[in-house]
Amino acid sequence: MLTFTDYYHNKVELSFAHYPFSDTPLHVWVVARYENQWVLTKHKQRGLEFPGGKVEPGEHEDDAAIREVYEETGGVVKTLHYLGQYRVLGRGDTVIKNIYFAEIERFDDHPAVDETDGAVLMKELPTNLLRNNRYSFMMKDRVLPETMKVLHEKRLV
């Protein structure tokens, strides 16, 4: 398990074990690819980020991951791989997110969603996201680079 602080100086615990923090996490984060391109979404307030969000009551977290990708990008998930979890020990509460990797089969017309402007496809991610104001704070801690290491180790990318 790795421990570090995030963009807002909250303590983060990251593990690529099977459900190390919760069997019923309430949030999901999906690193997605389509035809050798990264699939991000443009959140209207936070900027560019990988899709993700809350698990709805009664919903399984895998289904939430698929739904969030579709709602935020219009992408239809072909394959979904669970990678791990991270826990953010915030000032007000604790957030636990499942981390997934998804391969996108196709894009449907983007549904009307209030919080995003849809899919953004990128061949490569910038090397220094910390200083790039176009990107969400969620792209600016160790979760993303550590997830990329796991994706390469598992030969998913």
C-alpha positions as CSV (number, residue, x, y, z in Angstrom):
1,M,0.0,0.0,0.0
2,L,1.2,3.5,-0.8
3,T,0.4,6.5,1.3
4,F,0.8,10.1,0.1
5,T,-1.0,13.4,0.1
6,D,-3.2,14.6,-2.7
7,Y,-3.5,18.0,-4.4
8,Y,-5.4,19.4,-1.4
9,H,-3.1,17.9,1.2
10,N,-5.5,15.1,2.2
11,K,-4.0,11.8,3.2
12,V,-4.4,9.1,0.4
13,E,-3.9,5.4,0.7
14,L,-3.6,3.5,-2.6
15,S,-3.6,-0.3,-3.0
16,F,-3.9,-2.5,-6.1
17,A,-5.1,-5.5,-4.0
18,H,-8.6,-6.9,-4.2
19,Y,-10.9,-4.5,-2.3
20,P,-8.5,-3.5,0.5
21,F,-10.6,-0.7,2.0
22,S,-14.2,-1.5,1.4
23,D,-16.4,-4.3,-0.2
24,T,-18.9,-1.6,-1.1
25,P,-17.1,1.5,-2.2
26,L,-19.3,4.5,-3.0
27,H,-17.2,6.0,-5.8
28,V,-15.5,4.8,-9.1
29,W,-12.7,6.1,-11.3
30,V,-12.2,4.7,-14.8
31,V,-9.0,5.0,-16.8
32,A,-10.3,4.4,-20.4
33,R,-8.9,3.8,-23.9
34,Y,-10.4,3.8,-27.3
35,E,-8.3,2.9,-30.4
36,N,-5.0,3.7,-28.7
37,Q,-6.2,7.0,-27.3
38,W,-7.0,7.9,-23.7
39,V,-10.6,8.8,-23.1
40,L,-11.1,11.7,-20.7
41,T,-14.1,13.9,-20.0
42,K,-14.2,17.6,-19.7
43,H,-15.8,18.5,-16.4
44,K,-17.2,22.0,-16.6
45,Q,-15.7,23.1,-13.2
46,R,-12.7,20.8,-12.7
47,G,-11.3,20.4,-16.2
48,L,-10.0,17.3,-18.0
49,E,-10.2,14.1,-16.1
50,F,-10.9,10.4,-16.5
51,P,-14.6,9.5,-16.0
52,G,-15.9,8.5,-12.6
53,G,-18.4,9.3,-10.0
54,K,-20.7,8.0,-7.3
55,V,-22.3,4.6,-7.0
56,E,-26.0,4.9,-6.9
57,P,-28.1,3.2,-4.1
58,G,-28.5,-0.5,-5.0
59,E,-26.0,-0.3,-7.9
60,H,-23.0,-2.5,-8.1
61,E,-19.7,-0.5,-8.4
62,D,-18.8,-2.3,-11.7
63,D,-22.2,-1.1,-13.2
64,A,-21.5,2.4,-11.8
65,A,-18.2,2.5,-13.7
66,I,-19.8,1.5,-16.9
67,R,-22.7,4.0,-16.4
68,E,-20.3,6.9,-15.5
69,V,-18.2,6.3,-18.6
70,Y,-21.3,6.4,-20.7
71,E,-22.9,9.4,-19.0
72,E,-19.7,11.5,-19.1
73,T,-18.4,10.5,-22.5
74,G,-21.0,8.6,-24.5
75,G,-18.5,5.7,-24.6
76,V,-19.8,2.1,-24.5
77,V,-17.5,-0.1,-22.4
78,K,-16.3,-3.3,-24.2
79,T,-14.2,-4.6,-21.3
80,L,-13.8,-3.5,-17.7
81,H,-10.9,-4.5,-15.4
82,Y,-10.8,-3.8,-11.7
83,L,-7.4,-2.6,-10.7
84,G,-7.5,-1.4,-7.1
85,Q,-8.9,1.1,-4.6
86,Y,-7.8,4.3,-3.0
87,R,-9.0,6.0,0.1
88,V,-8.9,9.7,0.7
89,L,-9.0,10.8,4.3
90,G,-10.5,14.2,3.8
91,R,-11.2,16.9,6.4
92,G,-14.9,16.2,6.4
93,D,-15.2,12.6,5.3
94,T,-13.5,9.6,3.8
95,V,-13.9,8.7,0.2
96,I,-13.1,5.2,-1.2
97,K,-12.9,4.7,-4.9
98,N,-12.5,1.6,-7.1
99,I,-10.0,2.1,-9.9
100,Y,-10.9,0.5,-13.2
101,F,-9.4,0.2,-16.7
102,A,-12.0,0.2,-19.5
103,E,-11.7,-0.4,-23.2
104,I,-14.3,1.5,-25.2
105,E,-16.1,-0.2,-28.0
106,R,-17.7,2.8,-29.6
107,F,-19.2,6.2,-28.8
108,D,-22.9,6.9,-28.9
109,D,-24.3,10.4,-29.2
110,H,-23.4,12.0,-25.9
111,P,-26.4,12.2,-23.6
112,A,-27.4,15.5,-22.1
113,V,-25.3,15.7,-18.9
114,D,-25.0,18.8,-16.8
115,E,-21.5,18.4,-15.4
116,T,-19.4,17.5,-18.5
117,D,-18.8,18.6,-22.1
118,G,-18.3,15.0,-23.2
119,A,-15.3,12.9,-24.4
120,V,-11.9,14.2,-25.1
121,L,-9.5,11.7,-26.9
122,M,-5.8,12.1,-26.4
123,K,-2.9,10.0,-27.9
124,E,-0.7,10.9,-24.9
125,L,-1.2,12.5,-21.5
126,P,1.0,15.5,-20.7
127,T,4.0,14.7,-18.5
128,N,3.6,17.5,-16.0
129,L,-0.1,17.6,-15.1
130,L,0.6,19.3,-11.8
131,R,1.2,22.7,-13.4
132,N,-1.4,22.3,-16.2
133,N,-4.6,24.2,-15.3
134,R,-6.6,22.4,-18.0
135,Y,-6.6,19.3,-15.9
136,S,-8.6,18.4,-12.8
137,F,-7.0,18.1,-9.4
138,M,-7.9,14.3,-9.6
139,M,-5.1,14.0,-12.3
140,K,-2.5,15.6,-10.1
141,D,-1.5,13.1,-7.4
142,R,0.2,9.7,-7.4
143,V,-3.0,7.7,-8.2
144,L,-2.7,8.3,-11.9
145,P,1.1,7.5,-12.3
146,E,0.8,4.4,-10.1
147,T,-2.2,3.2,-12.0
148,M,-0.3,3.7,-15.3
149,K,2.5,1.5,-13.9
150,V,0.0,-1.3,-13.1
151,L,-1.6,-1.0,-16.6
152,H,1.8,-1.5,-18.1
153,E,2.7,-4.4,-15.8
154,K,-0.5,-6.1,-16.6
155,R,0.0,-5.3,-20.3
156,L,-3.3,-3.7,-20.7
157,V,-1.8,-0.7,-22.5
